[in-house]
């Protein structure tokens, strides 16, 4: 028998006692029980509906293997205490195997309490946690209420980044400043030599330490450079990947692009990203059952998408690196437009001297033909093949000064990435 049915029986018995034995104490007990029975539920329901739920941050960012803490604050905006408040938040399957995180707290009048749980970033992606299931009750167990809150908290797991010492690229990867014969772009950060002072030389060019040491005014000579951008083209057209290696190949491509972007941005270069993949936001199975969809296709918050192509214009700085990594966290393979044609079309709008890094599963003849046509226009191209075979081995191991170079990226038996 349910608890409420027992309380109804108690009320009936006390009412009968009050009728046959009209004592003041029996009436007091009867009215007290009646107030508790009919009033407690309404008060609890009102207080429970006024509970405010606040996530400590709108987005949690992790690298693979990192553990992050998600904190949720519950605020009681009434003077009615909540004896217990339990909740659990659903997680996508790729996070903690989709197991919900549970907790129980109590809230006093106009009080706040926090609950926290940890998640580990195992798999790259952008995940939306929730929904949040809440339940509240009172000490006597008469009433219990529950409700579902559609939380808006994202967990971003960035792609794995490999140091260039593991990729074998420190000396061969191009930098963003190219020498030029035009003496109108002196770079004060690059000293080419010194000479004696001549009338008309500026004071900023004087090498004061050397002048003091030699007793003669010396002037610094600077290299003349122009700043060149770097664009990473990422091929995520699923038809270019073998069916049996679609996941591993695309993950290696994304990790290679992330590692290249990390190296260049930290070296102070201007880097951009162009990809033909789709942006995916994953949700929990409970959210899918409620009709929101297991995988929300679309750009999402802070995820740039311009039609069928993902495009991030070249910029410098840590903010640009985070934007690139966040985009790469959400990107997935899809049936996309022809990649060689995409490279040819997008390269037309790039400035002279741009370095083009192409990450692709296959160095098809069409792709090599497209990038070769860009070389006379002043572009430098490097192709990173993440597939099993290289179709143009003659382009491997070319001198670092070559305008077109090719590298083969593959995984060792231990999972490490190597470029040959």
N, C-alpha and C positions, 0 to 999 in steps of 0.2 A: 504493500500500500504506500502511496506517495506521502511525503511529509505534509503537504497541504491537507490531504484527507484526514490525517491524524489531528491536525489543528482544528479542522471543522468538527470532528468528533468531540474534542476537548471543549469547544465553544458550546455545543449542544448540551453536553453534560453539565457544564457550569450554569447554563441558562435554566436547565431543569432544577438544579439545586437552588438557584435563586427564586424559582417559583414556589417550591415546596418549603424551602427554609430561607425566608426573607431576612437574612443577616447582612449587616453592612459590609463585612469583609468579603462575603461572596460576591456582592455587587461590585465592589472595587476590583476584585480579581477578574470578573467578567468584562468590565469596561476596559481594563488594562489589556487583557488578551485581545479584545475586539480592536482596540486602537493599533496594537502591534500587527494584528493580522491584516487589517485593511490599510493601515497607514504606512507600514514599513516598505511595502512594495512600491508605492507611489513615490516615496522619498528616495528610495534607492534608484529607481528608474530615472528620476529627475537628475540626481547627482551623477549617475553614470553617463547620461546624455551630455552633461556639461564638462566631462573630462577632456582636456586638451592634450593632444599628442604632438610632440615636437622632436624631429630628428636633429642631432647635433650638427650635421652637415648634409648638404644636398647631394654630395657625391663623394665616394671613397675611392681613392686611386691606389692601385697595387701593382707591383711587378710580380712575375711568376715566382711562387714560393713565399712571398711576403704574407704576413698575418696582419690584418687590420681589425680595428675595434669599431663597432657601430653602437652608438649610444642613443637611447630614446628617453626623452623626459615626459613624464605624465604629470599634469597639473590639474588639481581639483579646484574649480572656480566657485564652489559652493561651501556652505558651512556644515554640510552633511558629510560625516566621515564615511569612507569606504573600508570595510573590514579587510577585504581582500580583493585584489585586481590581478587577474592572470591574463597572459597573452602569449601568442606565438606568431612569428613572422615567417612566411613561406619564402624559400630560396629556390632559384633555378637549379636544375639538376647538376650543372657544371660547378656549382658552389656547394661544398659540403654534401655532395650527392643528393641535393634537394631536401635534406632534412630540415624541418622547421626548428627555429630556436624558441625555447619556452622560458618563462619566468613568472614569479608571483611576488607582488608587492602589496603594501597597504598605504592608503592615502588618508591623512587627517584633514580637518577642515581647512580649506584654502592652502593646502600643502602641495609640495612637489616631491617627486621621487624619480630616480633614474634607473633604467635597466640597460645592461650592455651585453653584447655577445661578440664573438670573434669569428672572422671568416678568413680562409686561406685562398689566395689566388692560384689556382691550379691551371686554368685554361684561359687563354687570351679571349677577351670579349668585353662587351658592355652589357651589364645585367641590371634589370630592375627588380628589386626585392619586393615582396608583398604578394597578396594583401596581408594586413595585420589583423589577426583575430583577437578580440578582447572579450573578457567575461568578468562579471562582478557579482558579488553576493554579500549577504549579511550573516552575522555569527550564528543565528538560529537555524539557518538553512531553509527559511521559508521561501525566499525568492532568489532567483539567479537570472541575470540578463546577459545577453551577448550581442555583439555587433561586429561588423567587418569594415575596416578602414582601408581604402586604396592608397597606400603609401606612395610617395614620390621620391624614393631614394635610389640612386644608381651606384653600382660598383663597377669601376673600370679596371680591367686587368690588362696592362700593357703587354706588347709582344716582348719576347726575350731579346736582350741586347748582348751581342758578343763584342769583346774588345778587338780592335784591329790587329793586335798581336796574335790572336787566334785565327783571324781571317787572312793574315799575310799581306796586308795592304799598306803599312805605314809609309813606305817610300814610293809607292807607285800610284797612290790615289791622288788625283790632281787637286790643287788648291784653287781658291777663287780669284787670285790675282795673277794676271798674265802680263808678261813683259811686252812693252811696245816701243817702237822706234820713235814715236812722236814725243818730243821733249816738252809736252804740255801737261803731263800727268806725273809730276814728281811725287814719290811716295816717301814721306819723312820717316816711316818705320823701316825702310829698307835702305841701308847705307851701302853704296857701291865702292866707296873709297874716299880719299881726301886729296886736296891740292892746296897750293898757296893762295893766300887772300888776294883778290883783285878788287880795285875800286868799283863800287856798285853792288858788291855782294851784301846780302842782308845779314843783320846781326844774328838772326836765328840759325843761320847755316854755319856759323863759326864753331869749330870744334875747340871749346875753351880748355879742356883738359890737355889735349895734345899741344895746343898753342902754348900753354904754360910750361909744358915739359920740354918743348923744343926752343922756346924763346922766339918763335915766329908764328904769325897768325896763319891758322890752317882752316880751311872750309870743307865741310862735308859734301860729298857727291852722292846723290840719291838715285836709286833705280827709278825708272819711269814705267809705271804700271797702269792698267785699267782694271777696275773691279768687275769680275765676271761672276754671274750667278751659276748655281748648280741646280738642275732639275732631275728628280728621280722619277722615272717612268716605271710603274709597277703593272705587270701583266697578270690579271686575275680572270682572264677569259677561260672558263672551265673547259671549253673544247680544246684548249692547247695543252691541258694536263692529261696524263693517262688516267683511266678510270680507277685503277688499283692504287695509284699514288696521288689522288686528288688532294686529300687532306694533308699528307706529309709534305707534298711538293708545294702547296700553297702556303703552308705554315713556314717552310724554309724561305720562300720568297718574301713573305711579310717580315720575317726576322732579319733577313739580309737588308731589306730596305730600311728597317729601323736602325740597324747597326751603322749603315752608311750615313743616315741622317744624324745620328748621335755624334759620330766622329766629326763631320763637317761643321755642325753647329757649335760644338765645343772648341773647334779650331777657329771660330770667329767668322765662318763663311756664311753666305746667304744661300739658303736651301729652300726648295719648293718640292711639291709632290703632285704627280698626276697619275691617276689609276682608273681602271675601267671596272672595278668591282662594285659590289653593293654594300650598303651600310645596314647592319643588323643589330637590333636591340633584343636581347633574350629576356623572357619572363618565366616565372614559375609555372608549373603545371596547374596549380590551383587558379592562377590568373587566367590560364587558357580555358579552363572549365567554365569560368565566369564570363567568358566571351571576349576577353581582351586580346586573345591571340598569343600563341606560344612564342612567336618570333615576329616582332613588329618591324616590318620593312619600312625604311625611311631614314632620313638623316638624323632625327633626334636632336636633342639640345647640344649646341656647340659642335656639331658634326657637319662639316661643310659638304655640300653636294650641289653640283651645277648640272642638272639634267642627267644624262647617262654617264657623265664623267665626273670623278672626284678631282677637284683641283684646289691646291693651296699655292698661292703665289709666293715667290722666294722672299724670305725675310731672314734677319739675323736674330739671335738671342734665345734664351731659355724658353720664353713663351712660345716661340715658333716651334721649338723641339717638342714641347708638350702638346701643342696642337697636332703636329704630325703623328706623334705616338698615340694620341687619343683617336685619331682617324684610323690609324693602322690597327688599333684594338678592335674596332667595330667592323672593319672591312672583311668581306667574304667573297669567294668565287661566285660567278654567275655567268650566264650566257650573255656575252657582251659583243661590242662591235670589234671589227678586225683590228688587232693591235698594231701591226705595221702601218696601217692607214692612220690610226690614232696618233702615232709618233710623228708621221709626216705632217699631219694637219696641225698639231699643236706646236711643232717646232717652228712653224712659219711666223708665229707671233713672239718668239723668243729673241732677245737682243743678241747682237754679235758677240762671239766669244763665250757663249754659254756652254758649260760642261753638262753633257747629257749622260746620266747613268741609267741604263736600261736593265731592269730585273725581270727575267722571263724564264719560263720552263724550257723553251726551245729557241735556238738561233736559226730560225727558218731562213731560206734564201730570200723570201720577201722582206723579212725584217732587216737582214744585212744589206739588201739593196736600198731600202728606205734610208737607213742611217748613213750609208756610203754617199748618198746624194746630198747629205747635209754637210759633209766635210769641206767642200769648196766654199761653203757659206760662212766659214769661220767657227764652226762648232767642233768640239772635241767629244767623242763618244766612247763610252766604256760599257760593254755588255756583260752582264752577270747571269750565267746560265745555271739554273737550279735543277735542271733535269738530269737524267742519268747519262745522256750522251751529248757530245758536242758535234754539231754537223759541220763546223768550219774550224777544224784543228789548226789550220795554218794561221789563224788569228791569235792563237795562244802564245804566251811568252814573248810578246813583241816589246820593243824598247818603250820605256816610259814616256818618251817624247812623241811616240806615234799618235796620230789623231784618232785612230780606231784601235781599240784593244778589247780582248775578250778574256773572261775569267770563268772557270768552272767551279761552282759552289756545290759541295756535297757534304754529307754527314759521314763521320767516321763511325766505327762500330760502337764506340762509347758514347755516341750522341753529339760529339763536338762537331763544329762546322769548320770546314777547310775550304780554301779557295786555291785552285791550281791553275 
